[in-house]
Amino acid sequence: MKILPEISRTLSEYLLIPGLTTEDCTPDNVDLGAPLVRHRVGEEPGIRIATPLVSAIMQAVSSPTLAVALAQAGGLSFIHQNQLIEDQAADVLAVKRHEAGVRTGETDHRATVDGEKRLRVGAGINSRDFKDRIPALKEAGADVLCLDSSDGYSVHQARTLEFAREEYGDDVFVGAGNVVDGRAFRYLADAGAAFVKVGIGGGAICTTRAQKGIGRGQASALIDVVQARDAHAQETGVYVPLCCDGGLLNDSHMAMALAMGADFIMLGRYFARLDESPSRKLQIGDQWYKEYWGEGSRRAQNAARYGQRGRMVFEEGVDGYVPYAGSLSDNVERTRAKLTSTMISCGSTNLRDFHRDALLVPVSAESFKQTGAEVQLRHPALDSAE
């Protein structure tokens, strides 16, 4: 047994110290673009996204409709793998066949498109039927794949990455994860992962920590893995992007993750609340909600993701609801505006500089109490009474 000499910290436990805002730090000059896949240091990646947001590999989140909307907003979706191979391939094909120029809520950033001006889309895979699923998804036009597992530090993921590399070389990008320390990152990076997802047990719908006692605070995990990523890049000349997956309760947490060194962010709850997610919208009292369930829940029955011998013996996620939040384009634009404003306050105009120059400070318990507003917000009824 070994015990790490540190406290497992979350993204809530840090704040950013403002940097010098220069004349160049204007919204029009801020570039939120990020590499999605591994590349030689100093060279452009094979796939880059203008908005550093991707949707989680979940039934309640990544439908073709949401994939189209997110690609149009500059991000990318991963169609979930907890379905028949032919059904998943059909979902991918539906996105690739969508006219990239036909947009709802068009933003100022060019959409995420391939060389033929088709919208880009990703897809989840597992380490069991990958020899059949990868060829089908490649044929359907998937731009990038990602191993879908709660714990990616395994020989099974390495074998899957080896198969993809031997069969397709550089023609198929496969991300891997999830991991929470530098050892696991290095293992997957050396195996050929296109990117590595960071985070175990921090998702809003996840109960892995309670059920199995494994995981790590998202800030601690990112800090450790970022150091390993940068050391790996210096040693090998290859940059392997990091995806922050979990532990993100609000937009400020996204800014913190990017400042700590994440290249892009994977979100489940955030996208599940929106019009474009595939779950039902329903009214409870005066409030509208969308259904949301974890891939580790009994409803998902995603035994392939958790290795429970073909059936769900116990759950690592729950089934519930999230408050409805409107359209994807409106929410992503709002998030982009917040991230842009944070970077300007920190004196950065691109994510690489933000990684390098961000100055963070741990937050004490007393300081944390002052993070939010402490006044009673006005109620519309009071205004009408006056």
N, C-alpha and C positions, 0 to 999 in steps of 0.2 A: 504494500500500500504506500502511496505517495500523496501528499497534500500540497497543492499549489499555495505559495505564500502570498495570496491576494484575495480580495473580495470580488465576487462575481457581480459586475456592475451593468446596469441597464442604460439605455439612451437617455432616460429621464434624469440621470444623475450628473449630467454635464451641461454647461452653457458655453456659448461662443463669445470670445472677447472681440469687440469690433476692431477692425484694422483701418488703415488709412484709406478713405474713399477719395480717389483721384478723379480728375476730369474725365478720364476714360471709363469710369465706372457708371455707366448709364444702362438702362434696360435694353436699349437697342444693341449694345455692345456685348451683352452677356450671352455666352454660348453654353447651353446645357447639354450639348452633345456628348455622347459617351461611346467607347468601344464596347461591342457586345461579345466579341470572340477574340481569342488569342492572336497575337501578331508579333512580329519582330519589333524590338524597341526602336523607335524613330521612324517606323513605317506605319501606313494607314491600315486599320483592320479590314478584314473582308466584309464585315457588317458593322455599321455604326447607326445608332439611334439618336434622333434630335432631342427627344424627351427621355430622361433616364428612368422610365417607369415601364415595368412589364407586369402582365397579369399572372396570377398564380395558376398552377396546374391543377385546377379544381373543377368539379362538375358544376358547382354553384356559381362559377365565375366566368370561365373562358369558353364562351360560345362563339360561333363564327360571327355573329352580329357584333359582339364586343370586340372581337379580333379586328374586324374591319374598322370600327370606330377608333380603337386605340392606335392602329397603324396610321390612320389619317391624322391623328394628333401627334404623331412622331414617336410613339412607343411601339410595343410589340406584345402579342399574346401568345401563350402556350396552350394549345388545345389539349384537354386532359386525356390521359391514357386508360382510364378506367372504363373502357368500352371495347367493343369488337374492333379489330384492326381495320376492317373495311369501313366501319362507321367513322372512326377517327380520320382515316384518309379522306373520306368524303367531306368532312368538316374542313380539312386543310384545303382541299380542292375548291370548295365554295369560296374561301377567302381569296385564293389565288386568281379565281375567275372574276372576282368583283372588279368593276371599273374603278381604278384608282382615282380618276378625275371626278367621280360622282361622290360628293362629300356632304355630310350634314354637320353644321357648326364648324366650317373650314377655318382653320387657324392660320397664323402667319408663317408657320414652319412647314416646309416641304414635308410630304408624308414619307413613312418608312416604306420604300419601294426597292425592288430588285433592278437588275440591269435592263429588264424588259418593261419597266414601269408598272409592274404588278405589285400589289401590296405584299409586304413580307409577313410571314406568320411562323411561329414556332410550334413544337408539339412535344408532349411528354412521352417518355418511354420507360420501361422497367427492365430489370436485369434477368428476366425470365424468358419472355418471348421475343427478345430483341432481334434475333436472327430473322424473324418473319416481319416484325413491326418496322424496323428501320428501312428495309427495301421498299415497303409499301408507302411509307411516309415520304421517302425520297422521291418515289415515282409521282406522288401527288403534288410535289413541289414545296415541301416544308423547307424553310430556309435554315433553321437551326433546331436541334433536338435537345432535350434535357432529361437526364435520369431523374425520376421522381421517387425520392426516398426520404424518410425522416432522418436516416443516418447513413451518410454516403461513404464512410471510411471502411470500405470492404473490398475484398478480392472480387466480389461479384461485379462491382462497378468497374474495376480495373479490367476485367475480362470483356465487359461490354465495350469499353473504350478501345481496347485492343482489337476487337472484331471490327469496329467501325473504321479504325485506322488502316487495318490490313485490307479490308474490302473496298474502301472508298478513298483512302488517302486524305487529301485536303478538300475533297468534294463534299464532305459531310462534317458539320460542326456539331459536337455533342458536349453540352454542359454537364456538370456532375455536382454531387453534394447530397445532403447538407453536411457541413462540418462546423466545428467550433474552435479548432486550434490549428497551429502551424504545421504540426505533423501530418494531420489529415489533408490539409491543403497541398503540401508537398507531394504526398502520395498520389493524389488525383492529378495534379499538374504534371508530374513525371509520367503518368499513364496517358496523357494526351488530352485532358479535359479542355474544352474550348473556353469555358469559364467555370467558376466554382461558386456555389451558393453557400452562404454563411448563415447559420441559425438553427438551433434545435430547441423546441419547446417554448418559443416566445410568441407564437402566433395567437391571435385573439380567440381562435376556435380550437386551439391545441391543448391537450391534457397529457402530453408525453412526460413532462416533468413529474406530474402527480402520479402517473401510472407506473413509470419505470425509473424515476429518479435520475435521469440523465439530461444534460443540457448545460447551458451557460448563459449568463447575462449577455445581451446582444452587444453592448459596448465592449465588454471584455473580449468577447469572441472576435469582433471586428479588429480591435487593436492588435491582437495576437496574429490573426490571419493576414492582415495588411503588412505587418513586418515580414512575415514569411513570403508573401507575394513579391514585395520589393526586393528582398534578398535573392529570391529565385530569378527575378528579372535581371539583376546585376550579374548573377553567376552564369546564366544561360543566354541572355540577350533576348529572351521571350517574355512578353508581358501577358499574363493570364488575368483577365478582368474578374472582379469580385461582384457578386450579387448579394445584397443584404435582403434576407428573407425572414421576416418575423420581428417582433419587438417594436413595431412601428404603430403607435397609437394616434399620432397626429402629424401634421405637415412639418412641425419643427423637428420631430424625430427623423424625418427624411433628410433634412438639412444636416443634422448631426451625423447621420450615417455617411453621407457624402463627404462631409468634412473629415471624418475619420479615415476615409480612403476607399469606401465602396464606389464602384463605377456606376452601378444602376441598382434599382430597388424593385423587388417583387412584392406585389400586394394582392391580398385576397379580400379581406373585409372592405377595403376601400372601393374596389370595383364591384363587389357583390351588391352594394347599395344602389347601383345605378340602373337607369332604364335598360341599358344594353345587356345586363347580366341575364342568364337564362332562368333564374328562379322566379317564383310567383310573387306578385305584389299584392299585399292585402292590408286592410284597414283594421286597426285595433283601437277602439275609442275614437279620438280625434286625430290619431297619428297613423301615417302610412309606413309600412315596413316591407322589406324584402326577405324572403327565406334565405338562410345561410347555414351550411353545414360543413364540417371538416371532413377531409379525406380519411381521417382516422375514426370517423363516427360510424355507428352501425348502419345508418342510412346510406352511406357511401358504399359500404361493403367492398372496400378497396384492399382486399387481403394481399394482393400482389405488391402493394406499396410497403407493407409492414411485415411480410414474411411469416404470416400466421398459418402456414400449411393449408392454404386454399380457403380458409374460412375465418371470420372475425371471432376470435375467442374472447378478446377484451378490446375496449375502445380507447383510442388515443386522441379523440376529438368529440365535439358535441354538436348538437343540432339545435338551431335557434333562429333568431331574427335580428336584422340590423335596420336602423331607421333609414327609410328611403331618402335619397339625396339628389335625384334629378338626373340630368344628362351627363354623359361622360365628357363631352367637350367642355361644358361649363366647369366641371370639377377639375379637370386636368389643367385648364387655363388658370384657374384660381391657384392651384398648387404650383404651377410654373411661376406665377407672379410672386408667390411667397418665397420660393427658392431663389429667384432672381434678386429679390429685395435683400435676403439674407447674405447672398454673395457680395452684393454691392456694399453692404455694411461692413463686410470683412475685407473689402478691398480687392476682390477677385472677379475676373470676367470670364473664367472658364473653369471647368471642374478640376483639371490637372493642377492649376495654380491654387485652387481651393484646398485640394489635398495637401499641397506643399506648405501653404502659408497659414492655414487655420490654426488659431490658438484657442485651446479649450481649457476649462477649469472645472474640477469636480464641485458638485453642489452639496452643501450640508443639508441636514434635515430641516433646520430653521429657514435656510435660504430657499429651499424647495417650497415651503409654505407660501412664499411671496411670488411664486411663478405666475399665478393666475389672478384674475380680478377678485377683490374682496368686498365689493359693494353689491347690494341687491339690484339686479337688473330691472329696469322699468317694465311694467306689464301694460300692454295696450289699453286695458280697461281703465288704468289710471289716467292716461292721456285723454281718453274720451270723456272721462268724468270732469276733467278740467275745462 
